[in-house]
Amino acid sequence: MRTLAILNPAAGKHAGQRAWEHIRQDVASARLWECATTRGAGHARELAQAAAGDGYERIVAIGGDGTVCEVANGLAYSSTSLAVVPAGTGNDLARNLGIPRHPAAAANLAASGIPRPIDLCRIETDSTSAYFLNVAGFGFDAEVASRVNRKPKHLGGTLPYVAGVLETLWRYRSPRMRIRIDGQLVAQAVFLVAVGNCATYGGGMRIVPAARPDDGLLDVCLVRDLRRLEVLKLLPRLYSGGHVGHPSVALFRCREVSADADDRVLCQADGELVGGLPARFGIVPAASGGTELCSIIFRCLSTGPSM
């Protein structure tokens, strides 16, 4: 099988490069893979699109959620399947899909696994239009993503996100937004809105616990304006999904979300900034018009607490 590894060498404080070196030593089939290295933002998408056009059957994305998202955008509507070796800061998509954390185990799955189609979500903002695989959002979480992405990523996992939350919290003010969820209007001050294809983001926060990437629906978590103390109380509960039922939290399941605001409000998709409001979010089911939109190799769909 003709396979190309797309490596983000800077992911997870160079964890991507270390993962690739480990894979080439320990996984026999990976020694036959070709490898292309990204040079900056957007390059993974270009490499994936070119590889699909050149007839590669499988692409292995070695990096974080942002790298995987770029590769998926390049492969959308092609017959080339996508596999993941997680090597980023949060690795939430891999967590949600049951992809092993260890590079060799993930590479073995990538080499031998059977691809399965999943939904792709689409986001259109004031500056871009793209697909995302995991969770997008606007408001507070996008401000956190902006802060986290500007910092050196000395540690992976949860800690960078928690630090970003705490640093952002003291300056953030909930803007008044106008949000339409399948046409239902919500107009008020809103802390954040997360639009999910999968359950977790931010290094394991189960923001939309019931989300599944193969049900043809978006799962939305809307958090109304909160005082700082309430945010601090609510934050630990996100890791178990315990925020569900809080009086300021509303969950929706829908096919389309749109939003605008009078003030500047940032948007993020799979942890990367993608402009600001106004924005529109939609879902393209796994099989659209009889064509598989995006096929990914994964072990299971996570429905319980993060492992």
ABEGO torsion letter per residue (X at the ends): XBBBBBBBAABGGGAAAAAAAAAAAABAAAAABBBBBBAEBGAAAAAAAAAAAAGBABBBBBEBAAAAAAAAAAABGBABBBBBBBABAAGAAAAAAGBBABAAAAAAAAAABBBBBBBBBBBBBAABBBBBABBBBBEAAAAAAAAAAABBBABBEAAAAAAAAAAAAAABBBBBBBBBBGGBBBBBBBABBBBBABABBGGGBBABAABBAAAGBBBBBBBBBBBAAAAAAAAAAAAAGAABGBAABBBBBBABBBBBBABBBBBBBGGBBAEBOBBBBBBBBABBGGBBABBBBBABBBABBBX
